Amino acid sequence: MSSQKVLVFAIFAIALGFADAKSTKKTSAWYTEGTPNFEYDCSDKADGNYPHPTLCTHYVACVAKTHAYEMVCALSHDGKPLHYVA
């Protein structure tokens, strides 16, 4: 009886480990949902979000001082686009 409990616990722990690794992978690549190769100079900027040069409903995500991603701001509770405020 106790060996069955250990087996069930081991299977549960393995499944939980896979689920945790999958969620970590998704959160570490948040910027991949944006438009890559956006014409924006990130060479002198730290990793992070910056105001879009022309659209207030968008922002630019700089990654590794070489990649710029054009991102769309989220929608508010009433479905209207939020604006990026620096």
C-alpha positions as CSV (number, residue, x, y, z in Angstrom):
1,M,0.0,0.0,0.0
2,S,2.7,2.5,0.9
3,S,4.6,1.7,-2.4
4,Q,1.5,2.7,-4.3
5,K,1.4,6.0,-2.5
6,V,5.1,6.7,-3.2
7,L,4.5,5.9,-6.9
8,V,1.5,8.2,-7.1
9,F,3.4,11.0,-5.4
10,A,6.4,10.5,-7.7
11,I,4.1,10.7,-10.8
12,F,2.5,13.8,-9.4
13,A,5.8,15.5,-8.7
14,I,7.1,14.7,-12.2
15,A,3.9,16.1,-13.8
16,L,4.1,19.2,-11.6
17,G,7.8,19.7,-12.7
18,F,6.8,19.6,-16.3
19,A,4.0,22.1,-15.9
20,D,6.3,24.4,-14.0
21,A,9.0,24.3,-16.7
22,K,6.4,25.0,-19.4
23,S,5.0,28.1,-17.6
24,T,8.6,29.4,-16.9
25,K,9.4,29.1,-20.6
26,K,6.3,31.1,-21.6
27,T,7.0,33.9,-19.2
28,S,10.6,34.2,-20.1
29,A,9.7,34.9,-23.8
30,W,7.0,37.6,-23.3
31,Y,8.4,39.8,-26.0
32,T,8.0,37.1,-28.8
33,E,4.4,38.1,-29.3
34,G,5.5,41.5,-30.7
35,T,6.6,42.4,-34.2
36,P,10.4,41.6,-34.5
37,N,12.9,43.6,-36.4
38,F,11.1,46.9,-35.7
39,E,13.1,49.9,-36.7
40,Y,14.1,51.2,-33.3
41,D,17.6,51.6,-31.9
42,C,18.1,49.7,-28.7
43,S,21.9,49.8,-28.7
44,D,22.1,52.3,-25.8
45,K,19.1,51.0,-23.9
46,A,18.8,48.5,-21.1
47,D,16.3,45.6,-21.5
48,G,12.8,46.8,-21.0
49,N,9.9,48.7,-22.4
50,Y,10.1,52.1,-24.0
51,P,7.5,54.5,-25.5
52,H,6.7,53.9,-29.2
53,P,8.0,56.9,-31.3
54,T,4.6,57.5,-33.0
55,L,1.8,55.3,-31.6
56,C,0.6,55.9,-28.0
57,T,-1.2,52.5,-28.0
58,H,2.0,50.7,-28.7
59,Y,5.4,50.4,-27.0
60,V,8.8,49.0,-27.9
61,A,10.5,46.1,-26.0
62,C,14.3,46.2,-26.2
63,V,16.1,42.9,-25.6
64,A,19.8,42.4,-25.3
65,K,20.5,45.9,-26.7
66,T,20.1,44.5,-30.2
67,H,16.5,43.4,-30.7
68,A,13.4,45.7,-30.8
69,Y,9.9,44.4,-30.7
70,E,6.8,46.5,-31.4
71,M,4.2,45.6,-28.8
72,V,0.5,46.5,-28.6
73,C,-0.7,47.8,-25.3
74,A,-3.3,45.7,-23.5
75,L,-7.0,46.5,-23.5
76,S,-8.8,48.0,-20.6
77,H,-11.8,46.4,-18.8
78,D,-14.1,48.1,-21.3
79,G,-12.2,46.9,-24.4
80,K,-10.5,50.1,-25.2
81,P,-6.7,50.1,-25.8
82,L,-4.5,51.3,-22.9
83,H,-1.9,54.0,-23.6
84,Y,1.8,53.6,-22.7
85,V,2.9,56.3,-20.3
86,A,6.5,56.6,-19.5
